[in-house]
Amino acid sequence: MERESFASPEIAHLLNAHFIPIKIDREERPDVDAIYMNYVQATNGSGGWPLNVFVTPDLEPVFGGTYWPGPNHSRTAQGSLISHTAGFLEILQKMTDVWTKQEARCRESAKEITRQLRQFAEEGVHSRKVGEKSDEDGLDIDLLEEAYQHFLKKYDTANGGFSIAPKFPTPVNLQFLLRLDQWGNTAVNNIVGEDECKHATLMVVNTLRKMARGGIRDQIGFGFARYSVTKDWSLPHFEKMLYDQAQLLDVYLDAFIVTHDPEMLGAVYDIATYLTEPPMAAATGGFFSAEDADSYPTHTDTEKREGAYYVWTLKELRTVLGDRDGNICARFYGVLADGNVARENDPHDEFISQNVISITTTPAALAKQVGLAESEVVTILKEGRKRLRAYRDRNRPKPALDDKIVVAWNGLAIGALARTSATLIDIDLEKARRFGKAAEDAANFIRKELFNEESKTLYRVYREGRGDTPGFCDDYAFLIHGLIDLYEATFNDSYLEFADTLQSKCSRDYPRILLIFPPLETQISLFHDPTSSAFFTTRSHPSLLLHLKSGMDAAEPSSNSVSASNLHRLSSLLNDDKYSKLAVETVSAFEAEVMQFPHCFAGMLGSVVMGKVGVQTVVVTGPLETAKGKVTEGVRVGRTVAWGGSEWLRARNELVGSIPKDKQGVMICAGGQCREALSV
């Protein structure tokens, strides 16, 4: 719509004459986006972006939709008010006419739909209130089996994934399935089934393998696109998002730890490299938000095309690599003379004779086809990839970079890179240190530039300076998550202390000052609902029509699922029962919805297990450097890892403080007691 409508003089004239256009950055104000997305989904049956909504001066919605064609375009508008095919120009004319002639009716209708939306939002979390008991003792582990069965029925055995086209990775679902077999207790295996847990792992690994070989992965460069237009992952929407990279890094890392598969490790290196190098890595520390899908095909072009930076013709491969190597790489990557994008998937004629690179064979099979040794083919492919990447970087304009540093997404990246660093210590020390340093630099940057040490206020966005928008619930939740992972990878207690500060209800150090000054801003004090528990997505504000709570997972995990997990982990690390109690209450707030649709709350199901069986704390004692080597990095579910030599932690956690400082070894702490570990 940017090109078709918002650059059109005819559209501009109508907008400026009859409307007040307001553009919302949904990365900076996800709360506003969520409110009007709820409206569009409720009235149209679906939503998406671009999101367009007409509102009254009271900000109440009158009509909305997603993509509307610009002038002289043939596509069909998405929106239900106008029943026939309509473009943005016609919609503006219709809305002008309706508002001019029937303003009172429009306002009345907007107030009614707002009332219904508000009622739905208030009833959306309609489970037990704090302190109320369930007749059936709340959520139970059998919900994991129900969720597994749902994904089993949806599984695409041919292509991997759990949907038809368009196909989204949805990493939170993949991680749920992959971790079913990693709980280390019989409760999950007994209920879901031992064979079922192993099959869940196979489904995820196959999905990850298909994605790693597909067009959704940038095979010449690094990183993954947002989603695939096709069911076989071959044609992506080429936009690359930070939150996708961070979550996929976590999942591929889990898959490598479970399987020791070199292909999974290759994807780990790929994503971590993408995050820690330009353009995504900020020189200041932290990570930028996204790269656009569209770019100019050449430096002389004046019109952008989707995927222009990433697609290739057969002629280009032969020109860059020579005939022999070009033809070998073309076979490996599925490059055809007439292009490999089906006509029905190219409505704008952007991919004529172009090829999206994906892996279509193996080096061994290709070696037999071309009559060369496999080792020689591998060398040709490796060198070919490097030369194609160098040619692309040198000759093609790069996609535009969204250079905002968003705290929430950085929190996800910090956690994933920290875990990656810890896992790679014994495999590739240089890369382990590089990835770990990037995680620490990002955490330190956020604390320095986006956190007010006096008021404990966290801000959401940095771009050429700190933005004015205070942090939302997901900023707190995702950053706390990343800080806990970073602490477990480094045993640097400043990260755990920072997580505790962001989470806690009030300052433990200055209780008397709180009687005089306003409460310090923490996730609990800002977002927690003391009546029905769980966390609101944003602070209450009179200009916001709805005060929402996020429970269902989407492209990102819900802030409440991450918060519940954080609370369980902090309770374990700090021996603080208040946190675990709040974790259970947070999950219980969504009880009715989770019981009805457990697969929609995959990120929360791990907290259901932790609430039932508890969380073990592995306490490593002895010198710091020795301690780091005593606990191998694994898929940690149902346990946390702490260093017993930290003075801060010994003071904060009485159980850890009771362990003799000169003791060396590994202790397992749970239920208020510690014992020596037989194995870890």
C-alpha positions in Angstrom: 0.0 0.0 0.0 2.9 2.3 0.5 3.6 2.4 -3.2 0.1 1.9 -4.5 -1.8 4.3 -2.3 0.2 6.4 0.1 2.4 7.7 -2.7 -0.6 8.5 -4.9 -1.5 12.3 -5.2 -5.2 11.3 -5.7 -5.2 9.3 -2.4 -3.3 12.1 -0.6 -5.8 14.7 -1.7 -8.8 12.7 -0.3 -7.0 11.8 2.9 -5.9 15.3 3.7 -9.2 16.8 2.8 -11.5 14.6 4.8 -9.4 12.6 7.4 -6.6 13.0 9.9 -4.1 10.3 8.8 -2.2 8.8 11.7 0.6 6.2 11.2 1.3 3.9 14.0 4.6 2.1 14.3 3.5 -1.3 15.6 6.9 -2.2 16.9 6.9 0.9 19.1 3.2 0.8 20.1 2.1 -2.8 20.0 -0.7 -2.0 22.5 -2.4 0.3 20.0 -1.9 -2.3 17.2 -3.4 -5.1 19.3 -6.6 -3.1 20.1 -7.4 -2.4 16.5 -6.3 -5.8 15.3 -8.8 -7.3 17.8 -11.5 -5.1 16.1 -10.6 -6.1 12.6 -10.4 -9.8 13.5 -13.8 -9.6 15.2 -15.5 -7.9 12.3 -13.7 -9.5 9.4 -12.9 -13.0 10.7 -9.2 -12.5 10.2 -6.5 -9.9 10.5 -3.0 -9.0 9.3 -0.8 -6.2 8.1 -1.0 -3.6 6.8 -3.7 -2.8 9.2 -6.1 0.1 8.3 -8.8 1.4 10.6 -11.1 4.4 10.5 -11.9 5.7 13.9 -14.1 8.4 15.4 -12.5 11.4 17.2 -13.0 9.3 20.4 -10.7 6.7 18.8 -13.6 4.2 18.5 -13.4 2.0 15.3 -15.9 2.5 12.5 -14.5 0.3 9.8 -11.2 -1.5 9.2 -9.4 -4.0 7.0 -5.9 -5.0 5.9 -4.7 -4.7 2.4 -6.7 -2.4 0.1 -5.5 -2.0 -3.6 -4.4 1.3 -4.8 -5.8 3.2 -7.8 -6.1 1.1 -11.0 -5.1 -2.1 -9.2 -7.0 -5.4 -9.8 -6.7 -7.2 -6.5 -9.6 -7.5 -4.1 -9.9 -5.5 -0.9 -9.9 -7.2 2.4 -12.6 -5.8 4.6 -16.3 -6.6 5.2 -18.1 -3.3 5.1 -18.0 -2.9 1.4 -19.4 -6.1 -0.2 -17.9 -5.9 -3.7 -14.4 -5.5 -5.0 -13.1 -2.2 -3.8 -9.9 -0.3 -3.8 -8.6 2.2 -1.2 -9.7 5.1 -3.3 -13.3 3.9 -3.4 -13.2 3.1 0.3 -12.1 6.6 1.1 -14.9 8.0 -1.0 -17.5 5.7 0.6 -16.3 6.5 4.1 -16.4 10.3 3.4 -20.0 9.9 2.1 -21.1 7.8 5.0 -19.6 10.0 7.7 -21.0 13.2 6.1 -24.5 11.9 5.8 -24.7 9.4 8.8 -22.2 10.7 11.4 -24.5 10.0 14.3 -25.1 6.4 13.2 -21.4 5.8 12.7 -20.6 7.1 16.2 -23.4 5.0 17.7 -22.2 1.9 15.9 -18.6 2.5 16.9 -19.6 2.9 20.6 -21.5 -0.4 20.5 -18.7 -2.4 18.9 -16.3 -0.8 21.4 -18.6 -1.9 24.2 -18.7 -5.4 22.9 -14.9 -5.5 22.4 -14.4 -4.2 26.0 -16.8 -6.8 27.4 -15.0 -9.6 25.4 -11.6 -8.4 26.6 -12.8 -8.4 30.2 -14.3 -11.9 29.8 -11.4 -13.2 27.8 -9.6 -14.1 31.0 -12.6 -15.5 32.9 -11.0 -18.2 35.0 -10.5 -18.2 38.8 -9.8 -15.1 40.6 -6.8 -14.9 42.9 -7.4 -17.2 46.0 -10.3 -19.1 44.4 -9.9 -22.9 44.2 -10.8 -25.1 41.3 -13.0 -28.1 41.8 -10.5 -30.2 39.8 -7.3 -28.7 41.2 -6.6 -26.6 38.2 -4.6 -27.3 35.0 -2.9 -30.7 34.8 -0.1 -32.3 32.7 -2.6 -34.2 30.5 -3.1 -30.9 28.6 0.3 -31.6 27.1 -1.0 -34.8 25.6 -4.0 -33.0 24.1 -1.8 -30.4 22.6 0.5 -33.1 21.2 -2.4 -34.8 19.6 -3.5 -31.6 18.0 -0.1 -31.0 16.4 0.1 -34.6 15.4 -3.1 -34.3 13.3 -1.9 -31.0 11.7 1.6 -32.3 10.9 2.6 -32.2 7.2 4.5 -35.4 6.8 5.8 -34.5 3.4 7.1 -31.0 4.0 7.2 -30.6 7.8 5.4 -27.9 9.7 1.8 -27.9 11.0 -0.2 -25.9 8.6 -1.0 -25.3 4.9 0.3 -22.4 3.0 1.2 -19.8 4.0 3.4 -21.6 6.4 4.8 -19.9 9.5 7.6 -21.6 11.6 5.9 -20.6 15.0 9.0 -21.5 17.0 7.1 -21.6 20.3 5.1 -24.6 19.1 8.3 -26.3 17.8 10.0 -25.8 21.1 7.1 -27.2 23.1 7.1 -30.4 21.0 10.9 -30.7 21.1 11.0 -30.5 24.8 8.4 -33.1 25.6 11.0 -35.8 25.7 13.5 -33.6 27.8 11.6 -33.2 31.1 13.6 -35.8 32.8 10.7 -37.0 34.9 8.2 -39.8 34.3 5.1 -37.6 34.7 5.3 -36.1 31.2 6.4 -39.4 29.5 3.7 -41.4 31.3 0.9 -39.1 30.3 1.9 -38.1 26.8 3.6 -41.5 26.1 7.2 -42.4 25.7 6.9 -43.2 22.0 4.8 -40.0 21.5 7.4 -37.8 23.1 10.1 -39.3 20.8 7.8 -38.8 17.7 7.3 -35.2 18.7 11.0 -34.8 18.5 11.1 -36.4 15.1 8.3 -34.1 13.8 10.2 -31.0 14.9 13.6 -32.1 13.6 12.1 -33.0 10.2 10.4 -29.6 10.1 13.6 -27.8 11.0 15.5 -29.8 8.3 13.0 -28.9 5.6 13.2 -25.2 6.6 17.0 -25.3 6.7 17.0 -26.6 3.1 14.2 -24.4 1.9 13.9 -21.0 0.4 12.8 -19.6 3.7 16.4 -19.7 4.7 18.9 -17.3 3.1 21.1 -20.0 1.6 23.6 -17.5 0.2 23.8 -15.2 3.2 22.4 -15.8 6.7 19.2 -15.9 8.6 15.6 -16.9 8.0 12.6 -15.1 6.4 9.3 -14.6 8.3 7.3 -17.2 6.6 6.8 -19.3 3.4 4.1 -18.5 0.8 4.3 -22.1 -0.2 3.7 -25.3 1.8 7.2 -26.7 1.0 9.1 -23.7 2.4 10.4 -22.8 -1.1 9.1 -19.3 -1.6 9.4 -16.9 1.4 8.1 -13.5 2.2 11.6 -12.2 2.3 11.4 -9.9 5.4 13.7 -10.9 8.2 12.7 -10.2 11.7 14.8 -10.2 14.8 12.3 -12.0 16.9 12.2 -14.9 14.4 15.9 -15.3 14.3 16.1 -15.3 18.1 13.4 -17.9 18.6 14.7 -20.1 15.7 18.2 -20.0 17.2 16.8 -21.3 20.4 14.9 -24.1 18.7 17.8 -25.2 16.4 20.1 -25.2 19.4 17.7 -27.5 21.3 17.5 -29.7 18.2 21.3 -29.9 18.0 21.6 -30.7 21.7 19.1 -33.5 21.4 20.3 -35.0 18.1 23.9 -33.9 17.7 23.0 -33.5 14.0 25.6 -31.3 12.1 22.8 -29.9 10.0 21.1 -28.4 13.1 24.5 -27.1 14.2 25.0 -25.5 10.8 21.7 -23.6 11.2 22.8 -22.5 14.7 26.0 -21.0 13.4 24.1 -19.4 10.5 21.5 -17.6 12.7 24.0 -16.6 15.4 26.3 -15.2 12.7 23.4 -13.2 11.2 22.6 -11.7 14.6 26.1 -10.8 15.6 27.3 -9.2 12.3 26.1 -6.1 10.4 23.5 -5.2 9.5 21.6 -6.7 12.5 24.3 -6.1 15.1 24.4 -2.5 16.4 27.9 -1.1 16.9 26.7 0.2 20.3 25.6 -3.2 21.5 22.1 -4.6 20.9 20.3 -5.8 17.8 18.3 -4.0 15.1 14.7 -5.1 14.4 14.3 -6.2 10.8 15.4 -6.1 7.1 12.7 -5.3 4.5 11.5 -7.8 2.0 11.7 -5.3 -0.9 14.8 -3.7 -2.4 16.0 -2.2 -5.7 17.2 -4.9 -8.1 20.2 -2.7 -9.2 21.6 0.6 -8.1 20.0 2.3 -11.1 16.5 1.0 -10.6 13.8 3.3 -9.2 11.2 0.7 -8.2 11.6 -1.8 -5.5 10.7 -5.5 -5.9 10.1 -8.2 -3.3 13.1 -10.5 -2.9 15.2 -8.6 -5.4 18.3 -8.9 -3.2 17.9 -12.7 -2.8 16.8 -14.1 -6.2 19.1 -15.3 -9.0 18.9 -16.2 -12.7 20.8 -19.2 -14.1 22.8 -16.7 -16.3 23.9 -14.8 -13.2 25.2 -18.0 -11.6 27.2 -18.9 -14.7 28.6 -15.4 -15.0 29.7 -15.2 -11.4 31.0 -18.8 -11.0 31.8 -19.9 -14.5 29.9 -22.5 -16.5 31.1 -25.6 -14.7 30.8 -24.3 -11.1 27.7 -22.3 -12.0 25.9 -25.4 -13.4 26.9 -27.5 -10.3 25.6 -24.8 -7.9 22.4 -24.4 -10.1 21.7 -28.1 -9.7 22.3 -28.0 -6.0 20.1 -24.9 -5.4 17.3 -25.9 -7.9 18.0 -23.0 -10.3 16.2 -23.2 -13.6 16.6 -21.3 -16.9 13.0 -20.1 -16.8 12.9 -19.6 -13.0 11.5 -21.7 -10.2 8.7 -19.6 -8.9 5.3 -20.9 -10.1 3.1 -18.4 -12.0 0.3 -18.6 -9.4 2.7 -17.4 -6.7 3.8 -14.4 -8.6 0.8 -12.1 -9.0 3.0 -9.0 -9.5 5.3 -10.6 -12.1 8.3 -9.9 -9.8 9.9 -13.3 -10.2 9.9 -13.9 -14.0 13.0 -16.0 -14.8 14.1 -15.6 -11.2 15.0 -18.4 -8.8 14.7 -18.6 -5.1 17.7 -20.5 -3.8 17.0 -23.7 -1.8 18.8 -27.0 -1.4 17.3 -29.6 -3.6 19.9 -32.5 -3.4 22.9 -33.7 -1.4 26.5 -33.3 -2.3 26.9 -37.0 -2.5 24.0 -37.4 -5.0 25.2 -34.4 -7.0 28.7 -35.8 -7.2 27.4 -38.9 -8.8 25.4 -36.8 -11.3 28.3 -34.7 -12.4 31.0 -37.4 -12.2 33.2 -35.7 -9.5 34.4 -36.7 -6.1 32.1 -35.7 -3.3 34.9 -33.7 -1.6 35.4 -31.7 -4.8 31.7 -30.9 -5.1 31.6 -29.8 -1.4 34.5 -27.4 -2.1 32.8 -26.0 -5.2 29.6 -25.4 -3.2 31.4 -23.8 -0.3 33.4 -21.5 -2.6 30.4 -20.8 -4.8 28.3 -19.7 -1.8 31.1 -17.3 -0.7 31.5 -15.8 -4.2 27.8 -15.4 -4.7 27.5 -13.7 -1.4 30.4 -11.3 -2.2 28.8 -10.6 -5.6 25.4 -9.9 -4.0 26.9 -7.6 -1.4 28.9 -5.7 -4.0 26.4 -5.3 -6.8 22.9 -5.2 -5.2 21.4 -2.5 -3.0 20.7 -4.0 0.4 17.1 -4.1 1.7 16.2 -1.2 4.1 17.1 -1.8 7.7 14.6 -1.1 10.6 17.3 0.2 12.9 15.2 0.4 16.1 16.6 -1.5 19.1 13.4 -3.0 20.7 14.0 -4.3 24.2 11.6 -7.2 24.0 13.1 -8.7 20.9 16.6 -8.0 22.2 15.7 -10.0 25.3 14.9 -13.0 23.1 18.2 -12.6 21.2 20.2 -12.2 24.4 18.8 -15.5 25.8 19.3 -17.5 22.6 22.9 -16.2 22.1 23.8 -16.9 25.7 22.6 -20.5 25.5 24.4 -20.9 22.2 27.6 -19.6 23.7 27.5 -22.0 26.6 26.8 -24.9 24.3 29.6 -24.1 21.9 32.4 -23.8 24.6 33.7 -27.3 23.9 33.0 -27.2 20.2 34.2 -23.8 18.9 35.6 -21.6 21.6 36.2 -18.6 19.3 32.5 -18.5 18.2 31.3 -19.3 21.7 33.1 -16.2 23.0 31.9 -14.0 20.2 28.3 -15.0 20.5 28.5 -14.7 24.3 30.0 -11.2 24.1 27.3 -10.1 21.8 24.7 -11.2 24.3 26.4 -9.4 27.2 27.0 -6.3 25.2 23.3 -6.1 24.4 22.3 -6.6 28.0 24.7 -4.0 29.2 23.6 -1.5 26.5 19.9 -1.9 27.5 20.8 -1.4 31.2 22.9 1.7 30.3 20.7 3.4 27.7 17.1 2.1 28.3 16.9 1.6 32.0 16.6 4.4 34.6 18.4 3.1 37.7 16.6 5.5 40.1 13.0 4.9 39.1 13.7 1.4 37.7 11.8 2.5 34.5 12.5 0.4 31.4 12.0 2.1 28.1 11.1 0.1 24.9 12.9 1.6 21.9 16.3 3.1 21.1 17.0 4.7 17.8 19.6 7.4 17.6 18.8 7.9 21.3 16.3 6.6 23.8 12.6 6.8 22.8 9.9 8.2 25.1 7.8 5.0 25.1 8.0 3.1 28.4 8.4 -0.6 28.3 5.5 -2.9 27.8 4.9 -6.2 29.5 6.7 -8.1 26.8 9.7 -5.9 27.2 10.0 -6.8 30.8 9.1 -10.5 30.3 11.4 -11.2 27.3 14.3 -9.2 28.8 14.0 -11.0 32.2 14.0 -14.3 30.2 17.2 -13.3 28.4 18.9 -12.2 31.6 18.2 -15.5 33.3 19.7 -17.4 30.4 22.6 -15.0 30.4 23.2 -15.6 34.1 23.1 -19.4 33.7 25.6 -19.1 30.9 28.1 -16.8 32.7 27.3 -17.1 36.5 27.6 -13.3 36.5 25.1 -12.4 39.2 24.6 -8.9 38.0 22.4 -10.3 35.3 20.3 -12.3 37.8 20.1 -9.3 40.1 18.9 -7.1 37.1 16.2 -9.7 36.3 15.1 -9.8 40.0 14.9 -6.0 40.0 12.8 -5.9 36.8 10.5 -8.5 38.1 10.0 -7.7 41.8 7.0 -5.9 43.3 9.0 -3.4 45.3 12.6 -2.6 46.2 13.9 -4.8 49.1 16.7 -2.3 49.8 14.7 0.9 50.4 11.4 0.1 52.0 11.1 3.4 53.8 11.7 5.5 50.7 8.7 3.8 49.1 6.5 5.3 51.8 7.4 8.8 50.5 7.9 8.3 46.8 5.8 6.4 44.2 6.4 2.7 43.8 9.4 1.7 41.7 8.4 0.5 38.2 8.7 -3.3 37.9 6.8 -5.8 35.8 4.7 -6.8 38.8 3.9 -3.3 40.0 3.1 -2.0 36.5 1.2 -4.9 34.8 0.1 -7.5 37.3 -3.7 -7.8 37.9 -4.1 -8.4 41.6 -7.7 -9.4 41.2 -7.6 -12.0 38.4 -3.8 -12.4 38.3 -1.8 -12.6 35.1 -0.2 -9.5 33.4 -1.8 -6.8 31.2 0.1 -6.1 28.0 0.4 -2.4 28.8 -0.1 0.1 31.6 -3.6 1.4 32.0 -4.1 4.7 30.1 -7.4 6.6 29.4 -6.6 6.9 25.6 -6.6 3.1 25.2 -10.0 1.5 24.5 -9.1 -1.9 25.9 -6.8 -3.2 28.6 -5.7 -6.6 27.2 -3.9 -9.7 28.6 -1.9 -11.8 26.2 -2.1 -15.5 26.8 -2.1 -17.2 23.3 1.1 -17.6 21.5 1.6 -16.2 18.0 4.7 -15.3 16.0 6.1 -14.4 19.4 5.4 -16.2 22.6 2.8 -14.5 24.8 4.0 -12.2 27.5 2.2 -14.2 30.1 3.6 -17.5 29.1 7.1 -16.1 29.3 6.3 -14.4 32.6 5.1 -17.6 34.2 8.2 -19.4 33.1 10.4 -16.5 34.4 8.7 -16.6 37.8 9.2 -20.3 38.2 12.9 -20.0 37.3 13.4 -17.0 39.5 11.7 -18.8 42.4 14.1 -21.7 41.9 17.2 -19.6 41.6 16.3 -17.3 44.5 14.4 -19.7 46.7 11.5 -17.2 46.7 8.1 -18.9 47.0 6.3 -15.7 46.2 7.5 -15.9 42.6 6.3 -19.5 42.2 3.0 -18.7 43.7 2.6 -15.9 41.3 3.6 -18.2 38.4 0.9 -20.6 39.2 -1.7 -17.8 39.6 -0.6 -16.4 36.2 -1.3 -19.7 34.4 -4.5 -20.3 36.3 -5.8 -17.0 35.1 -6.2 -18.6 31.6 -7.5 -21.9 33.0 -10.7 -22.1 31.0 -9.1 -21.1 27.7 -6.1 -23.4 28.2 -8.3 -26.4 28.9 -10.4 -25.7 25.8 -7.5 -24.9 23.4 -4.2 -26.2 25.0 -2.4 -26.0 21.6 -2.9 -22.3 21.5 -1.0 -21.9 24.8 2.0 -24.1 24.0 4.4 -21.7 25.6 2.4 -21.9 28.9 2.3 -25.6 29.1 5.8 -25.9 30.4 4.7 -23.8 33.4 1.8 -26.1 34.0 4.4 -28.9 34.5 6.6 -26.8 36.6 3.7 -25.9 38.8 2.9 -29.6 39.3 6.4 -31.1 39.8 8.4 -28.1 40.8 11.8 -26.9 39.5 15.2 -28.2 40.6 18.1 -25.9 41.3 21.5 -27.2 40.3 24.0 -25.3 42.5 27.6 -25.6 41.4 30.2 -24.8 44.1 33.9 -24.1 44.0 35.9 -21.5 42.0 34.0 -19.7 39.2 35.9 -21.0 36.2 35.9 -24.5 37.6 32.2 -24.3 38.3 31.4 -23.3 34.7 32.8 -26.6 33.4 30.9 -28.8 35.8 27.4 -28.5 34.3 27.1 -29.3 30.7 24.7 -27.1 28.8 21.5 -29.1 27.8 17.9 -28.5 27.1 17.1 -27.3 30.6 13.4 -27.9 31.4 12.3 -28.1 35.0 15.7 -27.0 36.4 17.9 -24.0 36.8 21.6 -23.7 37.4 23.3 -21.3 39.8 26.8 -20.7 41.2 27.1 -21.1 44.9 30.1 -18.8 45.3 28.2 -15.5 44.6 28.0 -13.3 47.6 24.9 -11.6 46.2 23.1 -14.9 45.6 24.1 -16.3 49.0 22.5 -13.3 50.6 19.4 -13.4 48.4 18.9 -17.2 48.6 19.2 -18.6 52.1 19.3 -22.1 50.8 22.4 -21.4 48.7 23.8 -19.4 51.6 23.6 -22.4 53.8 26.0 -24.4 51.6 29.6 -24.1 52.9 31.6 -21.7 50.7 34.7 -24.0 50.5 32.6 -27.0 49.3 33.3 -28.1 45.8 30.9 -30.1 43.7 27.3 -30.0 42.5 24.2 -29.8 44.8 20.6 -30.4 43.8 18.2 -28.1 45.7 14.4 -28.6 45.7 11.6 -28.3 48.3 13.8 -26.3 50.7 16.6 -28.9 50.9 19.9 -29.6 49.1 21.6 -32.9 48.4 24.8 -33.9 46.6 24.2 -34.7 42.9 25.0 -38.1 41.7 25.0 -36.8 38.1 23.9 -33.7 36.3 
